[in-house]
Amino acid sequence: MTARYWRVVLVLLWAVTGCDSSEGKGDAGTVVEDGGAREDGGMPEDAGPGDAGTDPLACEKQRGVCAGARRAMVDGAYESECTALSYGADYESAETRCDGLDNDCDGVTDPSFASRVMNVDGPYSSAPSILKTDQGIFVSWEYPGIRVLRLNTDLVLQEAVTVSMPWEREEGQMQVILHSTLVRTQEGMALVYATMASGSRPPLRAYLVPLDDQGVPKTVPQGEPREVSLLDWQGGGRSPRVATSHEGDRVVVVWATGTSMEPSFQVMGTVTDLQGQVLAAPRVLFTSSEPVTPRVSSVLWTRDGEVVVVMKDQKPALSGDLVRVRRFDGNLDPHGEERSFEMADEPMALLTDLGPARGGPLESLVLVMRSRMGPSWGTQVQVVQNLFSGGTPETWTEAPTPQVVWYGALADEGKLRLAWLSEYKDHEAPSPGGDPMLGWTARLWAQDEGHSPVDRTPGLEDLPLHRYAQWVLMEKLAPRRVGALYMTSTVEGSSLDAVRYCTP
């Protein structure tokens, strides 16, 4: 017999009996590393590396961080089934880390996870609001009424709280909810929403509802919900947007006025404190001329106390829009010069602040817009940095014609992250169930600053969409992990869905 034969026999006997020599007994819980010689006598010194098919001590899993793993000895015997003791500190039975490793040894590194948050009562065309706190991820959902959803960091629904409306308590005329936003204040989280009468008839009203740390509306001593009136504008209004100051003690409400039947064409704004005390009475921020229609796109309160407003002059007959940006002080008096950008129809202009890691309060602002340019006329996502020092639009990505992009943005420790639906419908094909609002499909894409776009669609099939599923929400869930939420629709109904994925 050869020496190699006897070595193999000894290894087999060792595995069956768990025997050890008086000099080489391994300590309880000691991992046998790399199949190499060990001074503690856990293996014969010249045993070579093996695999699960030939080496009796090789672990069941041999991919990712488990590559080369061999059974650890516990209480004088080798593990019958390998655990983290054998696989090492980087091993996870179900992968949760975003560390660039295949932690669960299934051959996939940093996988994405898809989930259904909840079924919804109907399509939701305007973008919901999302806000992260220490207690979870909160989403304002407007249909029907307004509900505040509390999700955990796996984007699993924990609670849905209904916010009572003034007309429900007072039996007044029902109002149409135009926009709701979750905001941070110095007193905690709050919901701000705006309403008008049916048919978009005045007045335009805005309310602030303080929420506790679970997203439940706070109440006054008599048990009624606390509700602060921020605005009671007797004229018409469209596209209201709100923001709170960096200190969380003031609220700015911005809205557009004027239609072809009801001039004048202006963007208005007002500032109040958290009790509704007016600090800056409603005043004109922008004036537009016919035949354009002004609409508010985004508003943000900077770290140095300025208010930046983004609006668009919507031109008729798909002839493009003019995006206009201007700074104002805390009293809504203008600062500096206005900036403007000629863009394609519906630019979806969105302003975000990347934070101190990207410089001062103005240097860190970025503007994200959508455009279409020839000769391909694909939909481009463009980003403007150095917004108030001459920055120009830079194309990040382009979706080919006839796809349309609907996106969300996230500022994450000085980095800009985007996610979008590239939407398409084959109008020659019959609509599902005969419903012309169904039949749109999309892929979900994400792009991190400095990197190429990545397809984050869960599975091979495209996502089924309603015609007005025109938004993506983004939020940071954990270090290097981001969540994207969106709405899907089929003939069976609509749902709020989510994908969790790792960032570079």
Long-range contacts (C-beta under 8 A, 24 or more apart in sequence): 7-44, 7-46, 7-47, 10-44, 11-43, 11-44, 11-47, 11-56, 11-57, 12-56, 14-43, 14-44, 15-56, 15-57, 15-78, 18-73, 18-76, 18-77, 18-78, 20-76, 25-76, 26-73, 27-73, 28-73, 28-74, 28-75, 28-76, 29-72, 29-73, 29-74, 29-85, 30-72, 30-73, 31-72, 31-85, 31-86, 31-88, 32-57, 32-70, 32-71, 32-72, 32-73, 32-86, 33-70, 34-68, 34-70, 35-68, 35-70, 42-73, 43-70, 59-86, 59-87, 61-87, 61-105, 62-105, 63-102, 63-105, 63-106, 63-107, 64-101, 64-102, 64-103, 64-104, 64-105, 64-106, 64-107, 64-109, 65-90, 65-91, 65-101, 65-102, 65-103, 65-105, 66-91, 66-105, 67-105, 98-478, 98-479, 98-480, 98-481, 98-502, 98-503, 99-480, 110-501, 110-502, 112-456, 112-458, 112-499, 112-500, 112-501, 112-502, 113-154, 113-499, 113-500, 113-501, 114-458, 114-459, 114-497, 114-498, 114-499, 114-500, 115-154, 115-155, 115-156, 115-497, 115-498, 115-499, 115-500, 116-495, 116-496, 116-497, 116-498, 117-149, 117-151, 117-155, 117-156, 117-157, 117-485, 117-495, 117-496, 117-497, 117-498, 118-149, 118-157, 118-160, 118-495, 118-496, 119-493, 119-494, 119-495, 120-487, 120-493, 120-494, 120-495, 120-496, 121-494, 122-494, 123-437, 123-466, 123-467, 123-468, 123-469, 123-487, 123-489, 123-494, 124-468, 124-469, 124-487, 124-494, 125-468, 125-469, 125-470, 126-179, 126-471, 127-408, 127-470, 127-471, 127-473, 128-180, 128-471, 128-473, 128-485, 129-180, 129-181, 129-182, 130-182, 130-473, 130-474, 130-475, 130-485, 131-182, 131-183, 131-184, 131-189, 131-475, 132-475, 132-476, 132-477, 133-189, 133-213, 134-213, 135-213, 135-214, 135-215, 136-215, 137-475, 137-477, 137-483, 138-182, 138-189, 138-215, 139-182, 139-473, 139-485, 139-496, 140-180, 140-181, 140-182, 140-191, 140-193, 141-496, 142-177, 142-180, 142-193, 145-177, 146-177, 146-180, 146-191, 146-193, 148-182, 148-191, 148-211, 148-215, 148-216, 149-215, 150-214, 150-215, 153-477, 153-478, 154-477, 154-500, 155-477, 155-483, 155-485, 155-498, 155-500, 159-214, 159-215, 161-214, 161-215, 161-216, 161-217, 163-191, 163-193, 163-209, 163-217, 163-225, 164-217, 164-225, 165-195, 166-207, 166-227, 169-224, 169-225, 173-197, 174-198, 175-205, 176-200, 178-204, 178-237, 178-238, 178-239, 178-240, 179-239, 179-240, 179-241, 179-242, 181-241, 181-242, 181-243, 182-211, 183-242, 183-243, 183-244, 183-251, 184-244, 184-248, 185-210, 185-244, 185-248, 185-249, 185-251, 185-274, 186-247, 186-248, 186-249, 186-274, 187-248, 187-274, 188-212, 188-213, 189-213, 189-215, 190-274, 191-217, 192-230, 192-242, 192-251, 192-253, 194-231, 194-237, 194-240, 194-242, 194-253, 194-255, 196-236, 196-237, 200-236, 200-238, 201-236, 202-233, 202-234, 202-235, 202-236, 202-237, 203-232, 203-233, 203-234, 203-235, 204-231, 204-233, 204-235, 204-236, 204-237, 204-240, 204-255, 205-229, 205-231, 205-232, 205-233, 206-230, 206-231, 206-240, 206-242, 206-253, 208-251, 208-274, 208-276, 210-274, 228-274, 228-275, 228-276, 229-276, 230-270, 230-272, 230-276, 231-270, 231-272, 231-282, 233-268, 233-282, 236-262, 237-268, 238-295, 238-296, 239-295, 239-296, 239-297, 240-296, 241-296, 241-297, 241-298, 241-299, 242-299, 243-299, 243-300, 243-301, 243-307, 244-301, 245-301, 245-305, 245-330, 246-301, 246-302, 246-303, 246-305, 249-273, 249-274, 250-274, 250-279, 250-301, 250-330, 252-299, 252-301, 252-307, 252-332, 254-285, 254-296, 254-299, 254-309, 255-296, 256-293, 256-294, 256-295, 256-296, 256-311, 257-294, 258-288, 258-293, 258-294, 259-293, 260-290, 260-291, 260-293, 263-290, 265-289, 265-290, 265-292, 265-293, 265-294, 266-294, 267-294, 267-296, 267-309, 267-311, 269-307, 269-309, 269-328, 269-332, 270-332, 271-307, 271-330, 271-331, 271-332, 279-330, 279-331, 280-330, 280-331, 280-332, 283-332, 285-309, 285-311, 285-326, 285-328, 285-332, 285-334, 286-311, 286-324, 286-326, 288-313, 291-315, 291-316, 292-316, 292-322, 297-323, 297-347, 297-348, 297-349, 297-350, 297-351, 298-349, 298-350, 298-351, 299-351, 300-351, 300-352, 300-353, 300-365, 302-353, 302-361, 302-362, 302-365, 303-353, 303-356, 303-361, 303-364, 304-360, 304-361, 304-362, 305-329, 305-330, 306-330, 306-335, 306-361, 306-362, 307-332, 308-351, 308-365, 310-349, 310-350, 310-351, 310-367, 312-343, 312-347, 312-349, 318-345, 319-345, 320-344, 320-345, 321-345, 321-346, 321-347, 323-347, 323-349, 323-367, 323-369, 325-351, 325-367, 325-387, 327-362, 327-388, 336-388, 339-387, 339-388, 341-369, 341-384, 341-393, 343-369, 343-370, 343-371, 344-370, 344-371, 344-372, 344-373, 345-372, 346-370, 347-371, 348-406, 348-407, 350-407, 350-409, 352-409, 352-410, 352-411, 352-416, 353-411, 354-411, 354-414, 354-415, 354-416, 355-411, 355-413, 355-414, 356-414, 357-413, 357-414, 358-414, 362-387, 362-388, 362-389, 363-389, 364-414, 366-416, 368-407, 368-409, 368-416, 368-418, 369-393, 370-405, 370-407, 376-400, 376-401, 377-401, 378-403, 379-403, 379-404, 379-405, 379-422, 381-405, 381-407, 381-418, 381-420, 381-447, 383-416, 396-447, 397-445, 397-447, 397-453, 406-469, 406-470, 406-471, 406-472, 407-472, 408-471, 408-472, 408-473, 408-474, 408-484, 409-474, 410-474, 410-475, 410-476, 410-482, 412-476, 412-482, 412-503, 415-448, 415-449, 415-450, 416-448, 416-449, 417-446, 417-447, 417-448, 417-449, 417-474, 417-482, 417-503, 418-446, 418-447, 418-448, 418-474, 419-444, 419-445, 419-446, 419-447, 419-456, 419-472, 419-474, 419-482, 419-484, 420-444, 420-445, 420-446, 420-472, 421-445, 421-463, 421-465, 421-469, 421-472, 421-486, 423-465, 423-469, 423-470, 425-467, 432-464, 432-490, 432-491, 433-491, 435-491, 436-467, 437-466, 437-467, 437-468, 437-489, 438-464, 438-466, 438-467, 438-489, 438-490, 438-491, 440-464, 440-465, 440-466, 440-467, 440-469, 441-465, 442-469, 444-472, 444-484, 444-486, 444-499, 446-482, 446-484, 446-501, 448-503, 448-504, 450-504, 451-504, 454-501, 456-484, 456-499, 456-501, 457-499, 458-499, 463-488, 463-497, 464-488, 464-489, 464-490, 465-489, 466-494, 480-504
